Amino acid sequence: MKNTTVVVIGGLSGIGRAVAEQAAAEGARVIAAGRRAAPADFPASISTAHIDISDDASVARLFDSIGPFDHLVVTAGPVIASAKLADLNVADAIAAFNVKFFGQMRVAQRALGSINRAGSITLTSGLLSRKAVPGGLVKAAMNAATDIMAKTLAKELAPLRVNAVSPGMVETGMWGDLSEADRKAMAARAGASIPVGRVGQGSDLAQAYLMLMQNGFMTGSVVDVDGGGLL
């Protein structure tokens, strides 16, 4: 990763922060961008920036300001509750799609003017794209759309490599506002139901993003990092 510049959208928290920190530890220059301010304990060695991926102008401002770079990682996504069809708020579903799918598409499109064609774009989908769960319609559809976007762009944008990471249950702020005790209890319940016996951590996922940046023979791949959750 030395002598490369990595842009991580969603890089101020959760999985994105773990990616940013691991890439920086490997010697990359890292720019971590997110919708909120960087937390007080964020590493000073990593540059930070603001972006709202649901807003075209915000996306344009970021890429106009950062100059050429080598790798783009997008981990930003919406917090949306599961809901069965009868209870589904369509406006909420559209807003979630505007972040998860169209937001990643906006970012990838705008990055084309600055990204090294020998580099990579790594998107983020999710286990529910291929696992039918009642109440998971919106999440499944957003993630499945992201998977096929990665594969389509891998052919369209070649030799620029495009891949996706598909996380399973990961202990992050995407679970919403929970007390520490409730978060740990939820993690224990969820982990007991999958083969590895625990939920994932940001550091588990970050290894997959770094692999996709570093392996020049991987494109059009959807890499499952789910503890066996699809089994």
N, C-alpha and C positions, 0 to 999 in steps of 0.2 A: 504493500500500500504506500510505500515511500514515494515521494514526488508525484502523488496524485491528489486531486481535490475532490472531496465527496460532499454532496449536498443531501441532507436528510430532512425531508419534510415530515413534520411530526416528531422532530428530533429533540424536543425539550422535555419529553416525559415518556414513560412506558417503554415499549419496544424500541421506538425511535431513539430515545436517549441511550439505551444500551448499544444500539448500532453505532451511534455517534462516538460513544466512549471507546468501543472496541476498535473502530476504524482509526481513531486518534492514537490509541495505544500501539497500533501497527505502523504508525508513522505518517498517516494521511493528514492533510490539511482538511479540516471539517467545518462546514457551515451548517448549523442546526437551526431550522426555522419552524415556528409554530404560531398558533393564534394567540396564545397567552404569553406573558413575560416569563423569562427564564427563572427557575427557582433559585433561591439564595445559595444553594449548595452546588449549583451547576459549575462544571469545570471551567476555569478561566482560559484554558488552552484551546477551547472550542468557541469559534465565532458564533454569534446568535443573530437571528433576524426574525422579522414578523411576516407572517403570511396567513391569509384566509383563503383556502383553496376553493371555497364556494364563490369567490369574487374574482372576476377576470382581471380587474385593474390591480388588485393586490398581488395576484400571481405575476402579472407583467412587471410590476415594480421590483419584485424580488429578483427576477432573472435579468432585468436591465441593470441591476446594481452589482451583481456578483462576478460577472465576466466569465471566461472560459472555465470549464470544469470537466471531470472525467466520469464520475459516477453519480447517478441520481437514485435515491431510495425514498419511497413514499410509504409512510406508515400511518399517516393521519386518517382518522375515520370518525364517524358519528357515534354517539351513544343513543341507541334506540332500543326500547323494550320489546320483548317478544309479544306478539299479539295474534290471536287467531283471526281468520278472515272476517268473521261477524263483528269483531271489535276493532278492526284495523282502521286507524285514522289515515286516510289516503294522503292528506297534506303532509303529515309527518313522514310517510314513506317517500314522498317526492323529495322532501328536504334531505332525508338521509341519502337518497340516491345522488343528490346534487353534490354531496361531500364525497361519498365512498367511490362512486363510479365516475361521475362527471368531473369531480375534483381531481382525481388521479389523471383523467384524460387531459384536463386543462394544463396540469403541471407538465405532463409528458410533452404535450404539443408546444408549450412555450419554451421548454428546455432545448428543443431542437436547434435553436439559434445559437446555443452556447456549448452544447455537450460534445465532447470528443467522440468521433465515430468509432474509435477503438475502445470506447468505454461501455457503460451499461446503464440500463434503467431497471430497477427492481420495484415492482408493485406489491401490494398486500391484499390478499383475498381472505379466505377463511374456510374452515372445515365444513361449514354448513352448505357450501356450494355443491357438495356431493353427499350430504347426509340429510335425508328428509326428517324434519322434526316438526310436529304440530306447533304452530305459532311462530315458526322460523321463516315464513315466506319471504319477507322483505330482506332479511339477512342473507338467505340462500340466493335470491335473485341478484343482489348486489355483488356477492362474492363470485357467483358463476359468471356474471358479466365481466368482472375483473380478470378472471382466469382466461377467458377467450380474448379479451383485449390484449393481454400479454402475448398470447400465441400469435394473434394477428399482426401485432406490431413487430414481433420478432422477424416475420417475413417481410413486412412492408419497409422497415427501417434498417434492414441488414446493410452493412456489417455491424451496426450498433446492436448490441445484445439486449434483449428484453426478456425478463423472467418475472415470476411471482412467487412469493412465499405465502403458504397457506397455514396460518397458525390454528392450533386447537385452543383449548381452554388455557388462558394465560392470566396470571395474577397481575393486573394492571388497573389504572384508573378508569378503564373502559367499563368496569363493573359499577361505576357510579359512586355516589356518596355513601360509603359504609364505614362503620366504626372499625377499628383494627380487629377487635374480637369477632365481629360479624364477617369481616373479610377472610380471616383465618378459618372460621367455621365453614364458610362457603367453599374455600379452597380445599379443605379436607373432604367435604362431601363430594365435590366434583372429582377430585383426584382418586377417590376410592373406586370410581366407576370406569377408569381407563387402565390399560395394561401396565403402564409404568408406575402406577400407584400414587401419582401426584400431578398437580397442574404445572404448567410451564412457567418459567421466569423469563424476564426480558433477555437475560444473558444467554439462555438456551436458543432463543430465536435469532439473536444477533449473529451467532455463528453461521447460520444459514445465509444471511444477507452478505456477510463477508465472503463466504464461499462463492456466491454468485458474482460478486464483484471481481474476485480473483481468478476464477476459472474461465479462461477465454474460450472454452469449448462447450459452454452451456448457454443455450438460448432457447426460448419457447418452452421453458420448463416451469412446472408448478411444483414447488418443493413443499411437501407436507412435513410440518414440525408440530405434531399433535399428540405425542405420547402414545400413539396407537389408537387415538380416538375414532378414526374411521373404520377400525376393524370390527 
